[in-house]
């Protein structure tokens, strides 16, 4: 199992990343092998975080949502369509896992008079309960 993990010692994290794409990811996410991997990781770590591609683009997250304890939807400002966010939230709320809410990513404000975009010095996120 150690051969498939990348260890970031300074962060105290272990990563498992795909080395190449797969055409049938939905079936792979639903497979017994994926559930076995999740179970093994759960025994090895305090927390297991599954980062999936955007729900509006592929069905990976939908395939996994009933196999996890909690879910969080990350929404990138000015990139996500409202209908896609609403559909994703409803999918996550209807799942067997607990939907914790949303995180707004890449947050910035616009000063229209000065014609400038401001990025907060601290990366701020807003969390909306589900």
MDAnalysis code that builds the backbone (N, CA, C; Angstrom):
import MDAnalysis as mda
import numpy as np

u = mda.Universe.empty(390, n_residues=130, atom_resindex=np.repeat(np.arange(130), 3), trajectory=True)
u.add_TopologyAttr("name", ["N", "CA", "C"] * 130)
u.add_TopologyAttr("resid", np.arange(1, 131))
u.add_TopologyAttr("resname", ["UNK", "UNK", "UNK", "UNK", "UNK", "UNK", "UNK", "UNK", "UNK", "UNK", "UNK", "UNK", "UNK", "UNK", "UNK", "UNK", "UNK", "UNK", "UNK", "UNK", "UNK", "UNK", "UNK", "UNK", "UNK", "UNK", "UNK", "UNK", "UNK", "UNK", "UNK", "UNK", "UNK", "UNK", "UNK", "UNK", "UNK", "UNK", "UNK", "UNK", "UNK", "UNK", "UNK", "UNK", "UNK", "UNK", "UNK", "UNK", "UNK", "UNK", "UNK", "UNK", "UNK", "UNK", "UNK", "UNK", "UNK", "UNK", "UNK", "UNK", "UNK", "UNK", "UNK", "UNK", "UNK", "UNK", "UNK", "UNK", "UNK", "UNK", "UNK", "UNK", "UNK", "UNK", "UNK", "UNK", "UNK", "UNK", "UNK", "UNK", "UNK", "UNK", "UNK", "UNK", "UNK", "UNK", "UNK", "UNK", "UNK", "UNK", "UNK", "UNK", "UNK", "UNK", "UNK", "UNK", "UNK", "UNK", "UNK", "UNK", "UNK", "UNK", "UNK", "UNK", "UNK", "UNK", "UNK", "UNK", "UNK", "UNK", "UNK", "UNK", "UNK", "UNK", "UNK", "UNK", "UNK", "UNK", "UNK", "UNK", "UNK", "UNK", "UNK", "UNK", "UNK", "UNK", "UNK", "UNK", "UNK", "UNK"])
u.atoms.positions = np.array([
    [0.823, -1.192, 0.000],
    [0.000, 0.000, 0.000],
    [0.870, 1.261, 0.000],
    [2.048, 1.209, 0.646],
    [2.910, 2.376, 0.718],
    [3.381, 2.843, -0.655],
    [3.425, 1.962, -1.637],
    [3.927, 2.314, -2.957],
    [2.989, 3.238, -3.723],
    [1.746, 3.328, -3.346],
    [0.794, 4.174, -4.060],
    [0.584, 5.530, -3.398],
    [1.252, 5.786, -2.285],
    [1.080, 7.036, -1.558],
    [2.298, 7.939, -1.688],
    [2.041, 9.219, -1.763],
    [3.078, 10.235, -1.720],
    [3.004, 10.856, -0.334],
    [4.092, 10.905, 0.370],
    [4.111, 11.431, 1.740],
    [4.692, 12.836, 1.751],
    [3.922, 13.800, 2.248],
    [4.380, 15.179, 2.438],
    [4.689, 15.338, 3.924],
    [5.922, 15.062, 4.301],
    [6.300, 15.034, 5.722],
    [6.070, 16.372, 6.418],
    [6.391, 17.475, 5.747],
    [6.225, 18.801, 6.367],
    [4.770, 19.107, 6.683],
    [3.867, 18.587, 5.865],
    [2.434, 18.812, 6.072],
    [1.793, 17.738, 6.933],
    [2.480, 16.613, 7.087],
    [1.908, 15.498, 7.828],
    [0.769, 14.835, 7.079],
    [0.868, 14.818, 5.748],
    [-0.196, 14.265, 4.915],
    [0.345, 13.193, 3.991],
    [-0.513, 12.241, 3.665],
    [-0.223, 11.243, 2.642],
    [-1.221, 11.444, 1.521],
    [-0.745, 11.361, 0.275],
    [-1.594, 11.551, -0.891],
    [-1.591, 10.304, -1.745],
    [-2.721, 10.029, -2.354],
    [-2.829, 8.993, -3.362],
    [-3.431, 9.676, -4.579],
    [-2.634, 9.795, -5.632],
    [-3.101, 10.506, -6.821],
    [-3.045, 9.584, -8.031],
    [-3.984, 9.765, -8.910],
    [-4.010, 8.968, -10.137],
    [-2.815, 9.329, -11.006],
    [-2.223, 8.333, -11.609],
    [-1.084, 8.588, -12.487],
    [-1.524, 8.836, -13.922],
    [-2.742, 8.417, -14.256],
    [-3.275, 8.656, -15.596],
    [-4.793, 8.657, -15.537],
    [-5.398, 9.212, -16.569],
    [-6.856, 9.271, -16.640],
    [-7.451, 7.907, -16.912],
    [-8.744, 7.819, -16.704],
    [-9.453, 6.561, -16.909],
    [-10.782, 6.902, -17.562],
    [-11.149, 6.191, -18.603],
    [-12.372, 6.526, -19.339],
    [-13.655, 6.127, -18.606],
    [-13.588, 5.137, -17.740],
    [-14.783, 4.681, -17.031],
    [-14.717, 4.987, -15.550],
    [-14.505, 6.269, -15.209],
    [-14.300, 6.602, -13.798],
    [-15.529, 6.347, -12.943],
    [-16.727, 6.548, -13.476],
    [-17.933, 6.303, -12.678],
    [-17.969, 4.847, -12.209],
    [-17.730, 3.927, -13.121],
    [-17.713, 2.504, -12.762],
    [-16.579, 2.200, -11.791],
    [-15.431, 2.858, -11.984],
    [-14.302, 2.660, -11.084],
    [-14.643, 3.146, -9.677],
    [-15.307, 4.297, -9.579],
    [-15.682, 4.851, -8.272],
    [-16.696, 3.960, -7.560],
    [-17.553, 3.278, -8.308],
    [-18.575, 2.395, -7.743],
    [-18.046, 0.994, -7.433],
    [-16.831, 0.701, -7.844],
    [-16.308, -0.660, -7.754],
    [-15.969, -1.071, -6.318],
    [-15.913, -2.355, -6.127],
    [-15.496, -2.900, -4.843],
    [-14.057, -2.535, -4.521],
    [-13.227, -2.413, -5.546],
    [-11.822, -2.033, -5.343],
    [-11.725, -0.636, -4.739],
    [-12.578, 0.286, -5.180],
    [-12.568, 1.641, -4.621],
    [-13.034, 1.619, -3.172],
    [-14.064, 0.855, -2.881],
    [-14.543, 0.752, -1.500],
    [-13.467, 0.136, -0.616],
    [-12.753, -0.847, -1.138],
    [-11.646, -1.463, -0.406],
    [-10.553, -0.437, -0.131],
    [-10.225, 0.386, -1.130],
    [-9.219, 1.428, -0.943],
    [-9.656, 2.428, 0.122],
    [-10.902, 2.856, 0.076],
    [-11.422, 3.797, 1.078],
    [-11.361, 3.171, 2.467],
    [-11.769, 1.924, 2.600],
    [-11.727, 1.242, 3.901],
    [-10.301, 1.108, 4.422],
    [-9.368, 0.761, 3.553],
    [-7.965, 0.635, 3.965],
    [-7.407, 1.976, 4.422],
    [-7.712, 3.020, 3.662],
    [-7.246, 4.360, 4.036],
    [-7.857, 4.791, 5.362],
    [-9.108, 4.456, 5.595],
    [-9.783, 4.807, 6.859],
    [-9.118, 4.154, 8.054],
    [-8.602, 2.955, 7.867],
    [-7.899, 2.271, 8.956],
    [-6.513, 2.874, 9.203],
    [-5.930, 3.497, 8.184],
    [-4.580, 4.049, 8.290],
    [-4.538, 5.503, 8.744],
    [-5.644, 6.225, 8.607],
    [-5.613, 7.670, 8.825],
    [-6.781, 8.134, 9.682],
    [-6.607, 9.303, 10.278],
    [-7.686, 9.915, 11.051],
    [-8.793, 10.426, 10.129],
    [-8.396, 10.993, 9.004],
    [-9.346, 11.552, 8.040],
    [-8.942, 11.112, 6.643],
    [-9.925, 10.812, 5.817],
    [-9.694, 10.497, 4.407],
    [-10.515, 11.499, 3.611],
    [-9.844, 12.253, 2.770],
    [-10.506, 13.273, 1.952],
    [-10.450, 12.822, 0.504],
    [-11.604, 12.731, -0.123],
    [-11.701, 12.354, -1.529],
    [-12.015, 13.613, -2.331],
    [-11.097, 14.031, -3.152],
    [-11.272, 15.221, -3.984],
    [-11.654, 14.756, -5.382],
    [-12.837, 15.132, -5.818],
    [-13.329, 14.690, -7.115],
    [-13.419, 15.867, -8.093],
    [-13.478, 15.582, -9.383],
    [-13.683, 16.658, -10.364],
    [-15.055, 17.308, -10.155],
    [-15.291, 18.460, -10.774],
    [-16.573, 19.157, -10.619],
    [-17.764, 18.261, -10.955],
    [-18.783, 18.323, -10.109],
    [-19.969, 17.483, -10.278],
    [-20.702, 17.769, -11.577],
    [-20.645, 19.008, -12.064],
    [-21.347, 19.355, -13.294],
    [-20.658, 18.776, -14.525],
    [-19.405, 18.344, -14.368],
    [-18.638, 17.840, -15.511],
    [-18.625, 16.320, -15.601],
    [-18.471, 15.646, -14.466],
    [-18.408, 14.178, -14.440],
    [-19.171, 13.664, -13.226],
    [-19.446, 12.371, -13.221],
    [-20.296, 11.800, -12.163],
    [-19.497, 11.119, -11.045],
    [-18.208, 11.379, -10.932],
    [-17.388, 10.725, -9.911],
    [-17.909, 10.970, -8.496],
    [-18.207, 12.223, -8.190],
    [-18.684, 12.564, -6.841],
    [-20.012, 11.876, -6.546],
    [-20.898, 11.840, -7.520],
    [-22.194, 11.175, -7.327],
    [-22.008, 9.687, -7.052],
    [-21.023, 9.088, -7.685],
    [-20.763, 7.662, -7.486],
    [-20.230, 7.388, -6.083],
    [-19.567, 8.372, -5.483],
    [-18.940, 8.183, -4.168],
    [-19.771, 8.698, -3.001],
    [-20.735, 9.552, -3.258],
    [-21.402, 10.281, -2.170],
    [-22.089, 9.371, -1.148],
    [-22.567, 8.221, -1.573],
    [-23.207, 7.306, -0.624],
    [-22.192, 6.442, 0.129],
    [-20.915, 6.573, -0.202],
    [-19.858, 5.766, 0.423],
    [-19.013, 6.562, 1.404],
    [-19.349, 7.822, 1.612],
    [-18.567, 8.682, 2.508],
    [-19.439, 9.131, 3.678],
    [-18.779, 9.608, 4.729],
    [-19.514, 10.061, 5.913],
    [-20.061, 11.478, 5.744],
    [-19.255, 12.340, 5.138],
    [-19.609, 13.761, 5.000],
    [-19.240, 14.237, 3.602],
    [-19.935, 15.285, 3.147],
    [-19.579, 15.891, 1.868],
    [-19.601, 17.410, 1.999],
    [-18.732, 18.048, 1.214],
    [-18.635, 19.506, 1.139],
    [-18.555, 19.861, -0.339],
    [-19.279, 20.875, -0.755],
    [-19.245, 21.324, -2.139],
    [-18.370, 22.571, -2.226],
    [-17.334, 22.520, -3.046],
    [-16.458, 23.671, -3.264],
    [-16.925, 24.361, -4.533],
    [-17.203, 25.659, -4.413],
    [-17.735, 26.442, -5.524],
    [-16.734, 27.540, -5.855],
    [-16.289, 27.586, -7.101],
    [-15.343, 28.617, -7.514],
    [-16.106, 29.838, -7.987],
    [-15.788, 30.982, -7.396],
    [-16.477, 32.220, -7.741],
    [-16.336, 32.512, -9.234],
    [-17.434, 32.930, -9.837],
    [-17.505, 33.332, -11.247],
    [-17.228, 32.199, -12.227],
    [-17.243, 30.948, -11.788],
    [-17.020, 29.815, -12.683],
    [-18.199, 28.839, -12.674],
    [-18.909, 28.760, -11.568],
    [-20.003, 27.795, -11.430],
    [-21.337, 28.455, -11.792],
    [-22.147, 27.714, -12.528],
    [-23.489, 28.195, -12.849],
    [-24.432, 27.881, -11.684],
    [-25.366, 28.791, -11.412],
    [-26.288, 28.628, -10.295],
    [-27.056, 27.314, -10.394],
    [-27.529, 26.962, -11.571],
    [-28.310, 25.721, -11.715],
    [-27.459, 24.499, -11.386],
    [-26.161, 24.530, -11.757],
    [-25.275, 23.414, -11.441],
    [-25.022, 23.320, -9.938],
    [-24.875, 24.464, -9.286],
    [-24.677, 24.480, -7.833],
    [-25.911, 23.929, -7.142],
    [-27.095, 24.378, -7.561],
    [-28.349, 23.911, -6.963],
    [-28.527, 22.404, -7.159],
    [-28.270, 21.919, -8.362],
    [-28.382, 20.485, -8.643],
    [-27.400, 19.692, -7.785],
    [-26.176, 20.172, -7.673],
    [-25.155, 19.483, -6.870],
    [-25.539, 19.454, -5.397],
    [-26.018, 20.569, -4.871],
    [-26.448, 20.630, -3.466],
    [-27.579, 19.635, -3.224],
    [-28.554, 19.594, -4.119],
    [-29.672, 18.656, -3.959],
    [-29.205, 17.212, -4.003],
    [-28.273, 16.905, -4.880],
    [-27.712, 15.553, -4.970],
    [-27.020, 15.178, -3.664],
    [-26.237, 16.097, -3.136],
    [-25.506, 15.823, -1.894],
    [-26.447, 15.716, -0.695],
    [-27.483, 16.532, -0.664],
    [-28.456, 16.468, 0.436],
    [-29.264, 15.177, 0.414],
    [-29.505, 14.638, -0.780],
    [-30.303, 13.419, -0.912],
    [-29.499, 12.143, -0.648],
    [-28.211, 12.275, -0.450],
    [-27.340, 11.108, -0.277],
    [-27.383, 10.583, 1.148],
    [-26.780, 9.405, 1.328],
    [-26.703, 8.804, 2.665],
    [-25.685, 9.506, 3.567],
    [-24.783, 10.284, 2.983],
    [-23.806, 11.011, 3.790],
    [-24.404, 12.332, 4.256],
    [-23.748, 12.967, 5.222],
    [-24.220, 14.254, 5.729],
    [-23.581, 15.368, 4.907],
    [-24.402, 16.241, 4.342],
    [-23.919, 17.387, 3.582],
    [-23.603, 18.512, 4.558],
    [-22.330, 18.928, 4.620],
    [-21.895, 19.940, 5.585],
    [-22.080, 21.369, 5.087],
    [-22.103, 21.558, 3.779],
    [-22.274, 22.904, 3.253],
    [-21.349, 23.179, 2.089],
    [-21.181, 24.481, 1.784],
    [-20.398, 24.901, 0.626],
    [-19.240, 25.788, 1.057],
    [-18.176, 25.744, 0.282],
    [-17.033, 26.627, 0.470],
    [-16.887, 27.431, -0.810],
    [-16.801, 28.756, -0.677],
    [-16.608, 29.630, -1.830],
    [-15.107, 29.781, -2.045],
    [-14.633, 29.356, -3.203],
    [-13.216, 29.322, -3.514],
    [-12.861, 30.451, -4.487],
    [-11.607, 30.913, -4.421],
    [-11.098, 31.948, -5.322],
    [-11.901, 33.238, -5.158],
    [-12.204, 33.567, -3.911],
    [-13.044, 34.714, -3.572],
    [-12.302, 36.032, -3.794],
    [-12.973, 36.993, -4.383],
    [-12.416, 38.327, -4.561],
    [-13.549, 39.341, -4.608],
    [-13.204, 40.577, -4.392],
    [-14.197, 41.650, -4.462],
    [-13.788, 42.610, -5.575],
    [-14.762, 43.335, -6.090],
    [-14.508, 44.263, -7.181],
    [-14.897, 45.668, -6.747],
    [-13.984, 46.631, -6.951],
    [-14.266, 48.043, -6.726],
    [-14.514, 48.649, -8.103],
    [-15.792, 48.836, -8.450],
    [-16.136, 49.292, -9.791],
    [-15.646, 50.712, -10.053],
    [-15.632, 51.584, -9.026],
    [-15.162, 52.963, -9.222],
    [-13.674, 52.989, -9.545],
    [-12.896, 52.206, -8.834],
    [-11.445, 52.177, -9.055],
    [-11.055, 51.217, -10.179],
    [-12.035, 50.443, -10.671],
    [-11.800, 49.452, -11.723],
    [-10.687, 48.477, -11.318],
    [-10.804, 47.969, -10.102],
    [-9.800, 47.035, -9.588],
    [-10.471, 45.835, -8.946],
    [-9.774, 44.726, -8.992],
    [-10.215, 43.522, -8.297],
    [-9.286, 43.331, -7.108],
    [-9.880, 43.090, -5.936],
    [-9.097, 42.896, -4.721],
    [-9.199, 41.449, -4.263],
    [-8.061, 40.867, -4.015],
    [-8.007, 39.531, -3.435],
    [-7.684, 39.716, -1.966],
    [-8.452, 39.120, -1.069],
    [-8.157, 39.258, 0.360],
    [-6.750, 38.768, 0.654],
    [-6.050, 39.471, 1.590],
    [-4.699, 39.039, 1.957],
    [-4.733, 37.655, 2.568],
    [-5.692, 37.410, 3.428],
    [-5.900, 36.064, 3.948],
    [-6.913, 35.415, 3.037],
    [-6.654, 34.160, 2.706],
    [-7.610, 33.456, 1.849],
    [-8.891, 33.215, 2.632],
    [-9.864, 34.036, 2.393],
    [-11.132, 33.919, 3.111],
    [-12.065, 32.958, 2.386],
    [-12.803, 32.212, 3.130],
    [-13.843, 31.360, 2.571],
    [-15.118, 31.616, 3.355],
    [-16.210, 31.478, 2.685],
    [-17.498, 31.593, 3.339],
    [-18.146, 30.232, 3.293],
    [-18.640, 29.775, 4.416],
    [-19.259, 28.455, 4.473],
    [-20.755, 28.644, 4.714],
    [-21.545, 27.994, 3.868],
    [-22.996, 28.054, 3.985],
    [-23.507, 26.707, 4.439],
    [-24.239, 26.678, 5.516],
    [-24.749, 25.413, 6.057],
    [-25.758, 24.765, 5.132],
    [-25.808, 23.432, 5.222],
    [-26.708, 22.672, 4.343],
    [-27.846, 22.150, 5.027],
])
